[in-house]
């Protein structure tokens, strides 16, 4: 049985400010991302994860997040079952991040 590692918003905020070996990956849809993302995160919609797995670094922790933490939990589980062990789920997703008063970065118009 695969055990998904999780991190809460407060712990992630502390880690982001002190850890350069961390990648934040927003797996929400294009429409959801238009409302903002965690600062310094990358966007890769969940349905594209299988196509990009070879690009994931092995030497950094990758924190996946979605709206509430459910999709990113399942995405972490999927990645772990496919050999990518350095993934962590943001428990509560971007909702919990915002609820704790942390910044949401606006998306610049293209």
DSSP file (Angstrom, degrees, kcal/mol; ACC not computed):
  #  RESIDUE AA STRUCTURE BP1 BP2  ACC     N-H-->O    O-->H-N    N-H-->O    O-->H-N    TCO  KAPPA ALPHA  PHI   PSI    X-CA   Y-CA   Z-CA
    1    1 A X              0   0    0      0, 0.0     2,-0.4     0, 0.0     0, 0.0   0.000 360.0 360.0 360.0 133.0    0.0    0.0    0.0
    2    2 A X        -     0   0    0     75,-0.0     2,-0.6     1,-0.0    75,-0.1  -0.676 360.0-153.6 -84.1 129.7    1.3    3.4   -1.0
    3    3 A X        -     0   0    0     -2,-0.4     2,-0.4    77,-0.0    -1,-0.0  -0.922  12.3-143.2-106.1 116.4    1.4    6.0    1.8
    4    4 A X        -     0   0    0     -2,-0.6     2,-0.2    84,-0.0    84,-0.1  -0.647  13.3-132.1 -81.2 126.3    1.1    9.6    0.4
    5    5 A X  E     -a   88   0A   0     82,-0.5    84,-2.9    -2,-0.4     2,-0.3  -0.559  28.4-165.5 -74.1 141.4    3.2   12.1    2.2
    6    6 A X  E     -a   89   0A   0     82,-0.2     2,-0.3    -2,-0.2    84,-0.2  -0.926  14.5-166.6-131.0 156.1    1.3   15.3    3.1
    7    7 A X  E     -a   90   0A   0     82,-2.5    84,-2.5    -2,-0.3     2,-0.2  -0.989  18.2-133.1-136.2 143.8    2.2   18.8    4.2
    8    8 A X     >  -     0   0    0     -2,-0.3     4,-2.6    82,-0.2     5,-0.2  -0.527  30.5-103.4 -94.8 169.9   -0.1   21.5    5.6
    9    9 A X  H  > S+     0   0    0     82,-0.4     4,-2.8     1,-0.2     5,-0.2   0.872 118.0  50.2 -60.3 -42.4   -0.2   25.1    4.6
   10   10 A X  H  > S+     0   0    0      2,-0.2     4,-2.0     1,-0.2    -1,-0.2   0.938 113.2  45.5 -64.6 -46.7    1.6   26.5    7.6
   11   11 A X  H  > S+     0   0    0      1,-0.2     4,-2.2     2,-0.2    -2,-0.2   0.896 113.8  50.4 -63.2 -40.1    4.4   24.0    7.3
   12   12 A X  H  X S+     0   0    0     -4,-2.6     4,-3.1     2,-0.2     5,-0.2   0.919 107.7  52.7 -64.8 -43.5    4.6   24.6    3.5
   13   13 A X  H  X S+     0   0    0     -4,-2.8     4,-1.5     1,-0.2    -1,-0.2   0.905 111.7  46.8 -59.0 -41.6    4.8   28.4    4.0
   14   14 A X  H  X S+     0   0    0     -4,-2.0     4,-0.6     1,-0.2    -1,-0.2   0.901 114.6  46.8 -65.2 -41.1    7.7   27.9    6.4
   15   15 A X  H >X S+     0   0    0     -4,-2.2     4,-1.7     1,-0.2     3,-0.9   0.884 107.4  56.1 -71.0 -38.5    9.5   25.5    4.1
   16   16 A X  H 3< S+     0   0    0     -4,-3.1    -1,-0.2     1,-0.3    -2,-0.2   0.882 105.9  52.1 -60.3 -38.7    9.0   27.7    1.0
   17   17 A X  H 3< S+     0   0    0     -4,-1.5    -1,-0.3    -5,-0.2    -2,-0.2   0.660 123.9  26.1 -74.3 -14.3   10.7   30.6    2.7
   18   18 A X  H << S+     0   0    0     -3,-0.9     2,-0.5    -4,-0.6    -2,-0.2   0.425 107.8  72.7-128.0   0.5   13.8   28.6    3.6
   19   19 A X     <  +     0   0    0     -4,-1.7     3,-0.3    -3,-0.2    -1,-0.1  -0.946  39.3 178.3-131.0 113.4   14.1   25.7    1.1
   20   20 A X  S    S+     0   0    0     -2,-0.5     2,-0.5     1,-0.2    -1,-0.1   0.554  76.1  78.0 -85.7  -8.3   15.2   26.1   -2.5
   21   21 A X  S    S+     0   0    0     39,-0.0    40,-1.8     2,-0.0     2,-0.4  -0.244  77.2  98.3 -93.4  46.1   14.9   22.4   -3.1
   22   22 A X  E     -b   61   0A   0     -2,-0.5     2,-0.5    -3,-0.3    40,-0.2  -0.998  52.8-162.9-138.6 133.0   11.2   22.5   -3.4
   23   23 A X  E     -b   62   0A   0     38,-2.6    40,-3.2    -2,-0.4     2,-0.5  -0.971   9.6-151.9-116.7 130.3    8.9   22.6   -6.5
   24   24 A X  E     -b   63   0A   0     16,-0.5    18,-3.0    -2,-0.5     2,-0.5  -0.896  14.3-169.2-100.6 125.4    5.3   23.7   -6.2
   25   25 A X  E     -bc  64  42A   0     38,-3.2    40,-2.2    -2,-0.5     2,-0.6  -0.945  10.8-156.5-124.2 113.0    3.1   22.1   -8.9
   26   26 A X  E     -bc  65  43A   0     16,-3.6    18,-2.8    -2,-0.5    40,-0.2  -0.771  10.6-178.4 -87.2 118.1   -0.4   23.3   -9.4
   27   27 A X        +     0   0    0     38,-2.6    19,-2.2    -2,-0.6    20,-0.2   0.244  41.1 118.0-103.9  13.2   -2.4   20.4  -11.1
   28   28 A X  S    S-     0   0    0     37,-0.3    16,-0.1    17,-0.2    -2,-0.0  -0.178  71.7 -87.2 -73.6 172.0   -5.7   22.3  -11.4
   29   29 A X     >  -     0   0    0     16,-0.1     4,-2.2     1,-0.1     5,-0.2  -0.235  38.7-103.8 -73.2 166.1   -7.4   23.1  -14.7
   30   30 A X  H  > S+     0   0    0      1,-0.2     4,-1.3     2,-0.2    -1,-0.1   0.909 122.3  52.9 -55.5 -44.6   -6.6   26.2  -16.8
   31   31 A X  H  4 S+     0   0    0      1,-0.2     4,-0.3     2,-0.2     3,-0.2   0.894 109.7  47.5 -62.4 -41.1   -9.9   27.8  -15.7
   32   32 A X  H >4 S+     0   0    0      1,-0.2     3,-1.6     2,-0.2    -1,-0.2   0.893 107.2  56.5 -67.3 -39.5   -9.1   27.2  -12.0
   33   33 A X  H >< S+     0   0    0     -4,-2.2     3,-2.4     1,-0.3    -1,-0.2   0.781  90.2  73.7 -64.6 -27.3   -5.6   28.6  -12.3
   34   34 A X  T 3< S+     0   0    0     -4,-1.3    73,-0.4     1,-0.3    -1,-0.3   0.701  88.9  61.8 -61.1 -18.0   -7.0   31.9  -13.7
   35   35 A X  T <  S-     0   0    0     -3,-1.6    -1,-0.3     1,-0.3    -2,-0.2   0.486 123.7 -83.1 -85.3  -3.5   -8.1   32.7  -10.1
   36   36 A X    <   -     0   0    0     -3,-2.4    -1,-0.3    -4,-0.1     2,-0.3  -0.363  39.5-128.6 119.3 161.0   -4.5   32.6   -9.0
   37   37 A X  B     -E  105   0B   0     68,-2.2    68,-3.6    -2,-0.1     2,-0.2  -0.867  38.5 -79.7-136.0 166.7   -1.8   30.2   -7.9
   38   38 A X    >   -     0   0    0     -2,-0.3     3,-1.4    66,-0.2    66,-0.2  -0.510  67.8 -90.1 -63.7 140.1    0.6   29.8   -5.0
   39   39 A X  T 3  S+     0   0    0     64,-0.5    -1,-0.1     1,-0.2     3,-0.1  -0.225 108.0  10.2 -55.6 141.1    3.6   32.1   -5.6
   40   40 A X  T 3  S+     0   0    0      1,-0.2   -16,-0.5    -3,-0.1    -1,-0.2   0.721  96.6 136.0  63.3  25.2    6.5   30.6   -7.5
   41   41 A X    <   -     0   0    0     -3,-1.4     2,-0.3   -18,-0.1    -1,-0.2  -0.656  48.6-131.2-100.3 162.0    4.5   27.5   -8.5
   42   42 A X  E     -c   25   0A   0    -18,-3.0   -16,-3.6    -2,-0.2     2,-0.5  -0.773  16.5-129.9-106.3 153.4    4.4   25.8  -11.9
   43   43 A X  E     +c   26   0A   0     -2,-0.3     2,-0.3   -18,-0.2   -16,-0.2  -0.918  35.1 155.0-109.8 127.1    1.2   24.7  -13.6
   44   44 A X        -     0   0    0    -18,-2.8     5,-0.1    -2,-0.5    -2,-0.0  -0.808  40.5-128.7-145.6 102.5    0.7   21.2  -15.1
   45   45 A X    >   -     0   0    0     -2,-0.3     3,-2.4     1,-0.1     4,-0.5  -0.172  23.4-115.8 -54.6 144.1   -2.9   20.1  -15.4
   46   46 A X  G >  S+     0   0    0    -19,-2.2     3,-1.5     1,-0.3     4,-0.4   0.834 112.4  59.9 -51.1 -40.5   -3.5   16.7  -13.8
   47   47 A X  G 3  S+     0   0    0      1,-0.3    -1,-0.3   -20,-0.2     4,-0.2   0.639 103.3  53.2 -69.6 -10.7   -4.4   15.0  -17.0
   48   48 A X  G X> S+     0   0    0     -3,-2.4     4,-0.8     1,-0.1     3,-0.8   0.485  79.2  96.3 -98.8  -4.4   -1.0   15.9  -18.4
   49   49 A X  H X> S+     0   0    0     -3,-1.5     3,-1.5    -4,-0.5     4,-0.6   0.904  79.2  55.5 -53.2 -47.3    1.0   14.3  -15.6
   50   50 A X  H 34 S+     0   0    0     -4,-0.4     3,-0.5     1,-0.3    -1,-0.2   0.839 106.3  52.3 -58.6 -31.1    1.6   11.0  -17.4
   51   51 A X  H <4 S+     0   0    0     -3,-0.8    -1,-0.3     1,-0.2    -2,-0.2   0.670 115.7  39.7 -76.6 -16.9    3.2   12.8  -20.4
   52   52 A X  H X< S+     0   0    0     -3,-1.5     3,-1.7    -4,-0.8     4,-0.4   0.290  77.1 108.4-117.3   8.5    5.7   14.8  -18.2
   53   53 A X  G >< S+     0   0    0     -4,-0.6     3,-1.3    -3,-0.5    -1,-0.1   0.831  75.1  60.3 -60.2 -33.2    6.8   12.2  -15.6
   54   54 A X  G 3  S+     0   0    0      1,-0.2    -1,-0.3    -4,-0.2    -2,-0.1   0.708 100.0  58.6 -67.0 -18.4   10.3   11.9  -17.1
   55   55 A X  G <  S+     0   0    0     -3,-1.7     2,-0.3     2,-0.1    -1,-0.2   0.587  77.9 109.3 -86.9 -11.2   10.8   15.6  -16.5
   56   56 A X  S <  S-     0   0    0     -3,-1.3     2,-0.1    -4,-0.4     6,-0.0  -0.498  72.4-123.0 -71.6 127.1   10.3   15.5  -12.7
   57   57 A X        -     0   0    0     -2,-0.3     3,-0.2     1,-0.1    29,-0.1  -0.376  11.6-154.7 -68.2 148.0   13.5   16.0  -10.8
   58   58 A X  S    S+     0   0    0      1,-0.1    -1,-0.1    -2,-0.1    -2,-0.0   0.572  88.2  60.9 -95.0 -12.4   14.6   13.3   -8.4
   59   59 A X  S    S+     0   0    0      2,-0.1     2,-0.3    27,-0.0    -1,-0.1   0.327  98.7  59.1-102.0   7.6   16.7   15.6   -6.2
   60   60 A X  S    S-     0   0    0     -3,-0.2     2,-0.3   -38,-0.0   -38,-0.2  -0.977  83.4-112.4-133.6 147.8   13.9   18.0   -5.1
   61   61 A X  E     -b   22   0A   0    -40,-1.8   -38,-2.6    -2,-0.3     2,-0.6  -0.610  29.0-150.0 -74.3 139.1   10.6   17.5   -3.2
   62   62 A X  E     -bd  23  87A   0     24,-2.9    26,-2.6    -2,-0.3     2,-0.7  -0.952   4.9-158.7-115.6 113.5    7.6   18.2   -5.5
   63   63 A X  E     -bd  24  88A   0    -40,-3.2   -38,-3.2    -2,-0.6     2,-0.4  -0.834   9.6-160.5 -94.4 116.4    4.5   19.5   -3.7
   64   64 A X  E     +bd  25  89A   0     24,-2.6    26,-2.2    -2,-0.7     2,-0.3  -0.758  14.1 175.9 -94.6 141.6    1.4   18.9   -5.7
   65   65 A X  E     +b   26   0A   0    -40,-2.2   -38,-2.6    -2,-0.4   -37,-0.3  -0.992  13.1 168.8-145.3 156.4   -1.7   21.0   -5.0
   66   66 A X        -     0   0    0     -2,-0.3    28,-2.6    24,-0.3    29,-0.2  -0.494  58.9 -65.1-136.8-153.3   -5.2   21.4   -6.3
   67   67 A X  S    S+     0   0    0     26,-0.2    28,-2.2    -2,-0.2    29,-0.3   0.958 125.6   2.4 -71.3 -50.7   -8.3   23.2   -5.0
   68   68 A X  S    S-     0   0    0     25,-0.2    24,-0.6    26,-0.2    25,-0.2   0.479 101.1-103.2-119.8  -5.4   -9.0   21.1   -1.9
   69   69 A X  S  > S+     0   0    0     23,-0.3     4,-1.0    22,-0.2    24,-0.1   0.347  95.3 100.9  99.9  -6.9   -6.2   18.5   -1.8
   70   70 A X  H  > S+     0   0    0      2,-0.2     4,-2.1     3,-0.1     5,-0.2   0.956  83.9  40.9 -78.7 -51.9   -8.2   15.5   -3.1
   71   71 A X  H  > S+     0   0    0      1,-0.2     4,-2.5     2,-0.2     5,-0.2   0.912 116.0  51.2 -62.6 -41.4   -7.0   15.5   -6.7
   72   72 A X  H  > S+     0   0    0      2,-0.2     4,-2.5     1,-0.2    -1,-0.2   0.846 106.7  55.0 -67.4 -31.4   -3.5   16.2   -5.7
   73   73 A X  H  X S+     0   0    0     -4,-1.0     4,-2.3     2,-0.2    -1,-0.2   0.942 111.4  43.9 -61.7 -47.8   -3.6   13.3   -3.2
   74   74 A X  H  X S+     0   0    0     -4,-2.1     4,-2.4     1,-0.2    -2,-0.2   0.870 112.4  52.8 -66.4 -36.2   -4.6   11.0   -6.0
   75   75 A X  H  X S+     0   0    0     -4,-2.5     4,-2.7     2,-0.2    -1,-0.2   0.911 108.9  49.5 -65.4 -42.2   -2.0   12.4   -8.3
   76   76 A X  H  X S+     0   0    0     -4,-2.5     4,-2.7     2,-0.2     5,-0.2   0.928 110.8  50.5 -59.4 -45.4    0.7   11.9   -5.7
   77   77 A X  H  X S+     0   0    0     -4,-2.3     4,-2.2     2,-0.2    -2,-0.2   0.922 111.2  48.5 -58.7 -45.7   -0.5    8.3   -5.3
   78   78 A X  H  X S+     0   0    0     -4,-2.4     4,-0.9     2,-0.2    -2,-0.2   0.932 112.5  47.5 -60.2 -48.2   -0.4    7.8   -9.0
   79   79 A X  H ><>S+     0   0    0     -4,-2.7     5,-2.7     1,-0.2     3,-0.6   0.901 111.4  50.9 -62.9 -40.9    3.1    9.2   -9.3
   80   80 A X  H ><5S+     0   0    0     -4,-2.7     3,-1.6     1,-0.2    -1,-0.2   0.893 106.8  53.5 -64.1 -39.9    4.4    7.1   -6.4
   81   81 A X  H 3<5S+     0   0    0     -4,-2.2    -1,-0.2     1,-0.3    -2,-0.2   0.720 108.6  52.7 -66.3 -19.3    3.0    4.0   -8.0
   82   82 A X  T <<5S-     0   0    0     -4,-0.9    -1,-0.3    -3,-0.6    -2,-0.2   0.061 130.1 -90.5-106.6  23.2    4.9    4.9  -11.1
   83   83 A X  T < 5S+     0   0    0     -3,-1.6     2,-0.9     1,-0.2    -3,-0.2   0.451  89.3 121.2  92.4   1.9    8.3    5.3   -9.4
   84   84 A X      < +     0   0    0     -5,-2.7     3,-0.3    -6,-0.2    -1,-0.2  -0.846  26.8 165.2-101.6 103.3    8.3    9.0   -8.4
   85   85 A X        +     0   0    0     -2,-0.9     2,-0.2     1,-0.2    -1,-0.1   0.572  54.6  80.0 -96.3 -11.2    8.7    9.0   -4.6
   86   86 A X        +     0   0    0    -29,-0.1   -24,-2.9   -26,-0.1     2,-0.3  -0.094  68.0 115.5 -93.8  37.1    9.6   12.6   -3.9
   87   87 A X  E     - d   0  62A   0     -3,-0.3   -82,-0.5    -2,-0.2     2,-0.4  -0.824  42.0-170.5-107.9 147.4    6.1   14.0   -4.1
   88   88 A X  E     -ad   5  63A   0    -26,-2.6   -24,-2.6    -2,-0.3     2,-0.4  -0.998  17.4-132.9-136.5 136.3    4.1   15.5   -1.3
   89   89 A X  E     -ad   6  64A   0    -84,-2.9   -82,-2.5    -2,-0.4     2,-1.0  -0.744  16.2-130.1 -90.5 134.9    0.4   16.5   -1.2
   90   90 A X  E >   -a    7   0A   0    -26,-2.2     3,-2.0    -2,-0.4   -24,-0.3  -0.756  30.1-134.2 -81.6 105.5   -0.7   19.9    0.1
   91   91 A X  T 3  S+     0   0    0    -84,-2.5   -82,-0.4    -2,-1.0   -22,-0.2  -0.431  88.0  12.5 -64.5 125.7   -3.4   18.9    2.5
   92   92 A X  T >> S-     0   0    0    -24,-0.6     4,-1.8    -2,-0.2     3,-0.5   0.323 103.5-135.1  88.3  -7.7   -6.5   21.1    2.1
   93   93 A X  H <>  -     0   0    0     -3,-2.0     4,-1.7     1,-0.2     3,-0.3  -0.024  56.2 -30.8  59.6-158.9   -5.1   22.5   -1.2
   94   94 A X  H 3> S+     0   0    0    -28,-2.6     4,-2.5     1,-0.2    -1,-0.2   0.736 134.4  65.4 -68.6 -22.5   -5.2   26.1   -2.2
   95   95 A X  H <> S+     0   0    0    -28,-2.2     4,-2.5    -3,-0.5    -1,-0.2   0.944 105.4  42.4 -62.4 -47.5   -8.4   26.6   -0.1
   96   96 A X  H  X S+     0   0    0     -4,-1.8     4,-1.6    -3,-0.3    -2,-0.2   0.876 111.8  55.7 -68.2 -36.6   -6.5   25.9    3.1
   97   97 A X  H  <>S+     0   0    0     -4,-1.7     5,-1.9     1,-0.2     3,-0.3   0.949 113.1  40.8 -57.3 -50.8   -3.5   28.0    1.9
   98   98 A X  H ><5S+     0   0    0     -4,-2.5     3,-2.1     1,-0.2    -2,-0.2   0.886 109.4  59.4 -66.7 -39.9   -5.8   31.0    1.4
   99   99 A X  H 3<5S+     0   0    0     -4,-2.5    -1,-0.2     1,-0.3    -2,-0.2   0.813 103.0  53.8 -59.7 -30.6   -7.8   30.3    4.6
  100  100 A X  T 3<5S-     0   0    0     -4,-1.6    -1,-0.3    -3,-0.3    -2,-0.2   0.399 121.6-109.2 -86.0   3.0   -4.5   30.6    6.5
  101  101 A X  T < 5 +     0   0    0     -3,-2.1    -3,-0.2     1,-0.3     2,-0.2   0.626  66.5 148.4  84.9  13.6   -3.9   34.0    5.0
  102  102 A X      < -     0   0    0     -5,-1.9    -1,-0.3     1,-0.1    -2,-0.0  -0.504  53.3 -88.2 -83.0 154.3   -1.0   33.1    2.7
  103  103 A X        -     0   0    0     -2,-0.2   -64,-0.5     1,-0.0     2,-0.5  -0.220  28.9-157.1 -64.8 144.7   -0.6   34.9   -0.6
  104  104 A X        -     0   0    0    -66,-0.2     2,-0.4    -6,-0.1   -66,-0.2  -0.996  20.4-135.0-116.9 124.4   -2.2   33.9   -3.9
  105  105 A X  B     -E   37   0B   0    -68,-3.6   -68,-2.2    -2,-0.5     2,-0.0  -0.665  17.9-126.3 -84.1 129.3   -0.3   35.1   -6.9
  106  106 A X        -     0   0    0     -2,-0.4     2,-0.5   -70,-0.2   -71,-0.1  -0.372  23.3-116.7 -68.8 153.1   -2.5   36.6   -9.7
  107  107 A X        -     0   0    0    -73,-0.4     2,-0.2   -74,-0.1    -1,-0.1  -0.810  26.7-126.8 -93.1 127.0   -2.0   35.2  -13.2
  108  108 A X        -     0   0    0     -2,-0.5    -1,-0.0     1,-0.1     2,-0.0  -0.503  30.1-105.8 -72.8 138.1   -0.8   37.8  -15.7
  109  109 A X              0   0    0     -2,-0.2    -1,-0.1     1,-0.1     0, 0.0  -0.333 360.0 360.0 -62.4 145.9   -2.9   38.1  -18.8
  110  110 A X              0   0    0     -3,-0.1    -1,-0.1    -2,-0.0    -2,-0.0   0.454 360.0 360.0 -86.7 360.0   -1.3   36.5  -21.9
